[in-house]
């Protein structure tokens, strides 16, 4: 392969000339600029729309707009580098920023009595995702994404999981669409169900916080039910979001271990340096951000602003994923992932109500 002399950078190191071949930074920026700019435009627009219609979060709006644009005009080769950067690096940055808005103190504030419901629904959701997904024939990344999205916090959890496992765009799009569908249904039906079951404000807040995914949908449903329900639902929901930490760390170690096993099976010498490189270190930064916020090192206003910026970054990343989506790939997945999402939604709702009754929270 011919090397452009303009791309050769010669520097002195300990008296010896060292020659490195690097792509000019300007050309790299030019390559990513179009796709990144388009994803940013859609992400910012989605954030604005979400303020007008808070029942639907900006990440969902962003990926829907991205998919619609992709249907009209699929992403060109010139857009792909920037879209890849947005869907990976910007996504990872958003997860780190998300950590600045979370605190370990939030778990304690929910009260020990509510933790069995919170942790119970999480365990049941993840277990049901594996069992029902296997029965439906839904395997691989899409099952993981739908399971984690249902168990923890919808689009944000899907984004964090995708940043770890590097799932195909079609699986991310399908998972977000599935979670979105049942979020909308929950917002419309949960207040009616709560009144029909004569749930208290506390009980409904616990139900909304454990059985509805995205924060915007939790707030929408709980606010309709009452102010007290809304306040408690938000606390439960934020505590539930903290479960991203152990889940992401487990997936990260599992992914690294699986790569190591593949190399051993192939008779290839395990490259420890490469395994360290592919480990998603942004998760460590995310945990660090949570710890800093927990000890009060991040001012409240800054934490709030960084949390808002995280949502914008997630919207930009999901816009890029939407723009990279091909409809035929989603069609190929069929309706089984949607059936998995519906099943998990019902299972988590019933589990929340049942655990409340068993623990005296109802």
Secondary structure by P-SEA (a helix, b strand, c coil): cccccccbbbbbcccbbbbbbbccaaaaaaaaaaaaaaaaaaaaaaaaaaaacccccaaaaaaaaaaaaaaaccccccaaaaaaaaacaaaaaaaaaaaaaccaaaaaaacccaaaaaaaaaaaaaaaaaaaaaaaccccaaaaaaaaaaacccaaaaaaaaaaccccaaaaaaaaaaaaaaaaaaaacaaaaaaaacccaaaaaaaaacccccaaaaaaaaaaacaaaaaaaaaaaaaaaaaaaaaaaaaaaaaaaaaaaaaaaacccccaaaaaaaccaaaaaaaaaaaaaaaccccaaaaaaaaaaaaaaaaaaaaaaaaaccaaaaaaacaaaaaaaaaaaaaaaaaaaaaaaaaccc
